[in-house]
Structure formats: C-alpha cells, structure tokens
Amino acid sequence: MSTFHIKINSDLKNIWRYAKFYPPVKEENWITLDEGDTPEIYSREIAAKLGFSELIFKREDANPNGSHKDRMLAYQVSRAREMARRR
C-alpha cells in the first residue's frame, strides 16, 4: 500500500478523509455537509476517441449543493472557524 493511501481515513465519507493532506484544522472545527465521495463515471468511448486508455469523470453535481465548490468551502469555512476561535 502506498504512503498516500495510508494517510486517507477510509472511515470518513467526506472531504475530511483527506485531512492529513490539508493545512491543519482541528477536528472540533470541521464543518461538513458530507461533501466529497462523489461517484466516478468511467467513459471508455470518450477515452478511446481521445486516445486515452482510461477516462474518469467525477460527479460533482452529487455534492450537497450540486457544485465542485462544496469541497473547497467546507475546508475554508472550517479554517475560518478555527482562526476566529484563536482570537
């Protein structure tokens, strides 16, 4: 198993499963609507047309607000919450 996979918390199904890759935010400040863990769609037909061996699309519309921005905002709001508590 790679070092990358060891750092992933597979018990979580939101962006915080990758917390060890982000600038630190204490768990008590994590805010989530369970964004992330969106399905992957494999497209053999489009991959072949583009000359790729594999092509995978992420279904970001499956996030709580239907946007790829959900992931980013969950982290940013959590970080802002932590920064506000430090003052």
C-alpha positions as CSV (number, residue, x, y, z in Angstrom):
1,M,0.0,0.0,0.0
2,S,1.3,3.4,-0.9
3,T,2.1,6.2,1.6
4,F,-0.8,8.2,0.1
5,H,-3.3,5.5,0.9
6,I,-2.1,5.1,4.5
7,K,-2.9,8.8,5.1
8,I,-6.5,8.5,4.0
9,N,-9.1,8.0,6.7
10,S,-11.3,5.5,5.0
11,D,-13.8,5.6,7.8
12,L,-15.0,9.0,6.7
13,K,-17.1,9.7,3.5
14,N,-16.5,13.4,3.2
15,I,-13.5,15.7,2.5
16,W,-12.1,15.2,5.9
17,R,-10.9,11.7,4.9
18,Y,-8.0,13.6,3.3
19,A,-7.4,15.9,6.3
20,K,-3.7,14.8,6.5
21,F,-3.1,16.4,3.1
22,Y,-4.6,19.9,4.1
23,P,-3.1,22.6,6.2
24,P,-4.2,21.6,9.7
25,V,-7.6,22.3,11.1
26,K,-8.6,20.8,14.5
27,E,-11.3,18.2,14.2
28,E,-13.5,20.2,16.6
29,N,-13.7,22.9,13.9
30,W,-14.6,20.7,11.0
31,I,-17.8,21.6,9.2
32,T,-19.2,19.3,6.6
33,L,-22.4,18.5,4.8
34,D,-20.8,15.3,3.7
35,E,-19.4,16.8,0.5
36,G,-17.0,14.7,-1.4
37,D,-17.1,10.9,-2.1
38,T,-19.0,11.7,-5.3
39,P,-19.3,8.8,-7.8
40,E,-16.9,8.3,-10.6
41,I,-18.1,7.6,-14.2
42,Y,-15.8,5.7,-16.4
43,S,-16.0,6.5,-20.1
44,R,-14.4,4.0,-22.4
45,E,-16.0,5.6,-25.5
46,I,-14.8,9.1,-25.0
47,A,-11.4,7.8,-23.7
48,A,-10.9,5.9,-27.0
49,K,-11.9,8.9,-29.1
50,L,-9.3,11.0,-27.3
51,G,-6.6,8.3,-27.4
52,F,-6.6,7.7,-23.7
53,S,-6.5,4.2,-22.1
54,E,-8.9,5.4,-19.4
55,L,-11.1,8.5,-18.7
56,I,-12.9,9.1,-15.4
57,F,-15.4,11.8,-14.7
58,K,-16.3,12.9,-11.2
59,R,-20.0,13.6,-10.5
60,E,-19.5,16.9,-8.6
61,D,-23.2,17.6,-9.0
62,A,-23.8,14.8,-6.4
63,N,-22.3,17.2,-3.7
64,P,-24.9,18.6,-1.2
65,N,-25.2,21.9,-3.2
66,G,-24.6,20.4,-6.6
67,S,-21.2,22.1,-7.1
68,H,-17.5,21.4,-7.0
69,K,-17.2,24.4,-4.8
70,D,-18.7,22.4,-1.9
71,R,-15.4,20.7,-1.2
72,M,-13.4,24.0,-1.1
73,L,-15.9,25.8,1.0
74,A,-16.2,23.1,3.6
75,Y,-12.4,23.4,4.2
76,Q,-12.4,27.2,4.1
77,V,-15.3,27.7,6.5
78,S,-13.7,25.2,8.9
79,R,-10.4,27.0,8.7
80,A,-12.1,30.4,9.3
81,R,-13.9,29.0,12.3
82,E,-10.6,27.8,13.7
83,M,-9.0,31.2,13.1
84,A,-11.9,33.0,14.8
85,R,-11.5,30.8,17.9
86,R,-7.9,31.7,18.2
87,R,-8.7,35.4,18.7
